[in-house]
Amino acid sequence: MLAKANDRKITDLVDFYRHWPELRRSAVALSERGDIGEDEQDVLRWMIRVIDRVGPSDLS
């Protein structure tokens, strides 16, 4: 299943990067949920840190 942002399917990594500001808010909210385990929260937090470090030159 492909992720969606504003009812638009994300088709590739570059498209995901373009939508990251919107998707980041969802990822942060998920990482703060109390109904998922600590390990899953840590994975989400690390994912956010890694993706935040990606820039346009990394995608070319």
Phi, psi and omega in degrees: 000129180276143177294154179235145173228121181052045178062021175245130178291138175270124190259338182200181183298318180296318178297318177301315179300319179297327181268359186306319180304321178286315183293330181300318179302319178293319180296319178296315179300317178297320182292342181262359180292141180275351183264009172244158184289162179299321179298317180293321177299317178297318178300315180296318179298318178293322178300316180298315179300317181293312182295326178298336181273351179283137178231172181306323181292337178288339185263354183275000000 
